[in-house]
Amino acid sequence: MSQNFSYHTHTNTFGLFDGQNSIKEMIDRAKALGWSHMGISNHLIVHPNVKGKCLFSDYVQAEDIYKRLIEEIREESIRQNFPVLVGFEVDYFRDPVWEKWFERVGLNLGADYLIGSTHIWGKDETGFLFLEPRNNVHPYTPQDMFPHMNFYFDTQKAMIQSGLFTFLAHMDVQRRYLVEDGTAFIDQKNAVIEEIIKAKLPVEINTSALTLGMTEPHPSVWILKKLQAANIPVVLSDDAHRADHLGRAFDQAEELLKDLNYTHRFQLKF
């Protein structure tokens, strides 16, 4: 099969989120690609200790913004006569206050799906280490990040165990920042794989890595082989922060799946 949709996409709605295009521009691009539908999944990142674009420290303010965002997406979908599902890429916090808020509010915003994600925050929930480089300069070195990797993988395991999410985002995204070939942190990655298999949680194949000079997507091929053996469904994700990112490297990823004979795919109903 050739996938003609993406669920992991971002917009610049209200000037508060980190995409570079409007909802309409993203839909226009999806139409031009001949897609059947799409999903828009801006970041849902809420915690009292976070600061920055698309990061909200006030739970009440965040709830209002997310509800208005959902309304904007649904209205634009109707205007454009194009099916758009509404999701969120949710950063999971191992924090009892956050967990209670998310179960009470986050799960009841009216989203169609939730992508489980983590970008490493550190034990005090302030260290946002997975940031895109600005002017080709990354604010953290690999040496800064390595001490946090156990926390990262433990958070992934807790996120999967929570049972709250539709599929898992960029499982081994740290390869982009730590310049490791996929063989580091084997024990931690295998522990995450075990949780994925127990939960039967679908996993995204994030193709953004293939446009950044990397030879394998997130997750690495050896991980995909283990997921395939366990019959875990996968879905291609472009992680599009711009309209011209939609569908990026999907052809390359489809070839990889063909070579692996990976046929178990995930798709939402709409």
Secondary structure, 3 states (H helix, E strand, C coil): CCCCCCCCECCCHHHCCCCCCCHHHHHHHHHHCCCCCEEEEEEECECCCCCCCCCECCHHHHHHHHHHHHHHHHHHHHHHCCCEEEEEEEECCCCHHHHHHHHHCHHHCCCCEEEEECCCCCCCCCCCCCCCCECCECCCCHHHHHHHHHHHHHHHHHHHHHCCCCEECCCCCCHHHHCCCCCCCHHHHHHHHHHHHHHCCCEEEEHHHHHCCCCCCECCHHHHHHHHHCCCCEEEECCECCHHHCCCCHHHHHHHHHHHCCCCECCCCC
